[in-house]
Amino acid sequence: MLPTNLPSESLLQFRAGKMTYEDGLVTADPNPSYLTFMQKDAQTVEILWTSKDDKTSFLLPKNKTTLKKVDACTTGRVFLLEVSSCDVESEPVRHFFWFQERFSTKDAEYMDAMQRLFDPAQVSQLQLKDFKKILADIHVANTTSQNINFVDLFRTTALTKALNSDPQFYFSKIKEFLPFPNTDSSRLLEEVKSPFLQAQASAIDGALANPSTYKLYCDLFNLTGTQGNGNAVLFLDAFIKQYGPKK
């Protein structure tokens, strides 16, 4: 089970095992473990690999790190973070990992999230029209936003009303992110207010409260005119202005 007490600077976390690379072959560490990605500074991503009995961190420069899916490995879902050397004659440093999630349904999402961390310029423009409806239903006002966070928004009447207006629509947008894939739209509100999503919302709140990660989130979504640090409402307000329906 992934820990819920993530550090506030955590940007991404998922189950993954490390691998040893030697003589052109990779060997998997079978121990259950997970990877946590954090923003060290503007040019560096820190990766923390953690198992029950061990912990290892890596500092990867953004402009020298390449993410690759290793299709040649057919016994597992393997990806590679390759760091090029300043010396063209030197071998790159290779970090191999394998997805430990039971199902592969979220692999592409994790690959895309990692790509955004290391090279957001190469990620295709976000297709966000599907989110406009739910964002437009949440009224945000900067005058009352100081102490509001994502956990608070999950409890608002406005969100409940929006979800009840078209549960099948909203459920279709979040079902792949739920811990139990067999859930149906009749349990939408129950799932949205579940401890699982509350924990994830709390982790995002922590990240948005940190000036460096708040700025990173705004940069990832090309949000302009935001403050140096903020909260869920300020972030969503900027999000709606950038991607919501234009007046």
For each residue, the residues with C-beta under 8 A, 3 or more apart:
1:
2: 13 14 15 34
3: 6
4: 199 202 203
5:
6: 3 10 13 36 203 206
7: 10 36 38 206
8: 206 207 209 210 213
9: 38 39 207 210 212 213
10: 6 7 13 36 37 38 203 206 207
11: 37 38 39 117 207 213 216
12: 35 36 37 110 113 114 117
13: 2 6 10 34 35 36 37
14: 2 34 35 99 101 106 110
15: 2 32 33 34 99 100 101
16: 33 34 35 49 97 98 99 100
17: 28 29 30 31 32 33 97 98 100
18: 29 33 49 56 95 96 97
19: 26 27 28 29 78 96 97 98
20: 26 27 29 96
21: 25 26 94 96
22: 25 27
23:
24:
25: 21 22
26: 19 20 21 70 73 78 96
27: 19 20 22
28: 17 19 76 98
29: 17 18 19 20 33 51
30: 17
31: 17 51 52 53 54
32: 15 17 51 52 100
33: 15 16 17 18 29 49 50 51 52 54 100
34: 2 13 14 15 16 49 50 100
35: 12 13 14 16 47 48 49 50 97
36: 6 7 10 12 13 47 48 50
37: 10 11 12 13 45 46 47 48 114 117
38: 7 9 10 11 45 46 47 48
39: 9 11 44 45 46 117 212 213 216
40: 44 45 46 59
41: 44
42:
43: 61 62 63
44: 39 40 41 59 60 61 62
45: 37 38 39 40 59 60 62 65 117 118
46: 37 38 39 40 57 58 59 60
47: 35 36 37 38 57 58 60 81 95
48: 35 36 37 38 55 56 57
49: 16 18 33 34 35 54 55 56 57 58 97
50: 33 34 35 36 54 55
51: 29 31 32 33 54 55
52: 31 32 33
53: 31
54: 31 33 49 50 51
55: 48 49 50 51
56: 18 48 49
57: 46 47 48 49
58: 46 47 49 81 95
59: 40 44 45 46
60: 44 45 46 47 64 65 81 83 95 118
61: 43 44 64 65 83
62: 43 44 45 65 117 118 119
63: 43
64: 60 61 83 84
65: 45 60 61 62 81 82 83 84 118
66: 81 82 83 84 118
67: 79 80 81 111 114 115 118 119
68: 79 80 82
69: 78 79 80 111
70: 26 73 78 79 80 96
71:
72:
73: 26 70 76 78 98
74:
75:
76: 28 73 98 99
77: 98 99 104 107
78: 19 26 69 70 73 96 97 98 99
79: 67 68 69 70 96 97 98 99 111 114
80: 67 68 69 70 94 95 96 97
81: 47 58 60 65 66 67 94 95 97 114 118
82: 65 66 68 92 93 94 95
83: 60 61 64 65 66 92 93 94 95
84: 64 65 66 92
85: 88 90 91 92 93
86: 90
87: 90
88: 85
89:
90: 85 86 87
91: 85
92: 82 83 84 85
93: 82 83 85
94: 21 80 81 82 83
95: 18 47 58 60 80 81 82 83
96: 18 19 20 21 26 70 78 79 80
97: 16 17 18 19 35 49 78 79 80 81
98: 16 17 19 28 73 76 77 78 79
99: 14 15 16 76 77 78 79 104 107 110
100: 15 16 17 32 33 34
101: 14 15 104 106 107
102:
103: 106 181
104: 77 99 101 107
105: 176 181
106: 14 101 103 109 110 176 177
107: 77 99 101 104 110 111
108: 111 112
109: 106 112 113 176
110: 12 14 99 106 107 113 114
111: 67 69 79 107 108 114 115
112: 108 109 115 116 123
113: 12 109 110 116 117
114: 12 37 67 79 81 110 111 117 118
115: 67 111 112 118 119 120 122 123
116: 112 113 119 120 123 220
117: 11 12 37 39 45 62 113 114 120
118: 45 60 62 65 66 67 81 114 115
119: 62 67 115 116 122 123
120: 115 116 117 123 219 220
121:
122: 115 119
123: 112 115 116 119 120
124:
125:
126: 221 243
127: 130
128: 131 132 243
129: 132
130: 127 133 173
131: 128 134 135 173 243
132: 128 129 135 136 243 244 245
133: 130 136 137 162 169
134: 131 137 138 162 170 173
135: 131 132 138 236 239 240 243 244
136: 132 133 240 244 245
137: 133 134 158 159 161 162 165
138: 134 135 153 156 158 159 162 236
139: 158
140: 145 233 236 237 240
141: 144 145 233
142: 145 233 234 237
143:
144: 141 148
145: 140 141 142 148 231 233 234 237
146: 231
147: 152 231
148: 144 145 152 153 231 232 233
149: 152 153 201 205 208 209 231 232 233
150: 153 154 201 202 204 205 208 232
151: 154 155 198 201 202 205
152: 147 148 149 155 156 232
153: 138 148 149 150 156 159 201 232 233 236
154: 150 151 159 192 193 197 198 201
155: 151 152 159 193
156: 138 152 153 159 160
157: 160 161
158: 137 138 139 161 162
159: 137 138 153 154 155 156 162 163 192
160: 156 157 163 164 189
161: 137 157 158 164 165
162: 133 134 137 138 158 159 165 166 170
163: 159 160 166 167 170 188 189 192
164: 160 161 167 189
165: 137 161 162
166: 162 163 169 170
167: 163 164 170 171 185 186 188 189
168: 171 172 185
169: 133 166 172 173
170: 134 162 163 166 167 173 174 188
171: 167 168 174 175 184 185 188
172: 168 169 175 185
173: 130 131 134 169 170
174: 170 171 177 178 191 192
175: 171 172 178 181 183
176: 105 106 109 181
177: 106 174
178: 174 175 181 183 191 196
179: 196
180: 183
181: 103 105 175 176 178
182:
183: 175 178 180 187 191
184: 171 187
185: 167 168 171 172 188
186: 167
187: 183 184 190 191
188: 163 167 170 171 185 191 192
189: 160 163 164 167 192 193
190: 187 193 194
191: 174 178 183 187 188 194 197
192: 154 159 163 174 188 189 197
193: 154 155 189 190 197 198
194: 190 191 197 198
195: 198 199
196: 178 179 199 200
197: 154 191 192 193 194 200 201
198: 151 154 193 194 195 201 202
199: 4 195 196 202 203
200: 196 197 203 204
201: 149 150 151 153 154 197 198 204 205
202: 4 150 151 198 199 205 206
203: 4 6 10 199 200 206 207
204: 150 200 201 207 208 232
205: 149 150 151 201 202 208 209 231 232
206: 6 7 8 10 202 203 209 210
207: 8 9 10 11 203 204 210 213 214 217
208: 149 150 204 205 213 214 217 229 230 231 232 235
209: 8 149 205 206 214 229 231
210: 8 9 206 207 213 214 229
211: 214 215 228 229
212: 9 39 215 216
213: 8 9 11 39 207 208 210 216 217
214: 207 208 209 210 211 217 218 226 228 229 230 235
215: 211 212 218 219 226 228 229
216: 11 39 212 213 219 220
217: 207 208 213 214 220 221 223 235
218: 214 215 221 223 224 226 235 238
219: 120 215 216 222 223
220: 116 120 216 217
221: 126 217 218 239 242 243
222: 219 242
223: 217 218 219 226 235 238 239 242
224: 218 238 242
225: 238 241
226: 214 215 218 223 230 234 235 238
227: 230 234
228: 211 214 215
229: 208 209 210 211 214 215
230: 208 214 226 227 233 234 235
231: 145 146 147 148 149 205 208 209 234 235
232: 148 149 150 152 153 204 205 208 235 236
233: 140 141 142 145 148 149 153 230 236 237
234: 142 145 226 227 230 231 237 238
235: 208 214 217 218 223 226 230 231 232 238 239
236: 135 138 140 153 232 233 239 240
237: 140 142 145 233 234 240 241
238: 218 223 224 225 226 234 235 241 242
239: 135 221 223 235 236 242 243 244
240: 135 136 140 236 237 243 244
241: 225 237 238 244
242: 221 222 223 224 238 239
243: 126 128 131 132 135 221 239 240
244: 132 135 136 239 240 241
245: 132 136
246:
247:
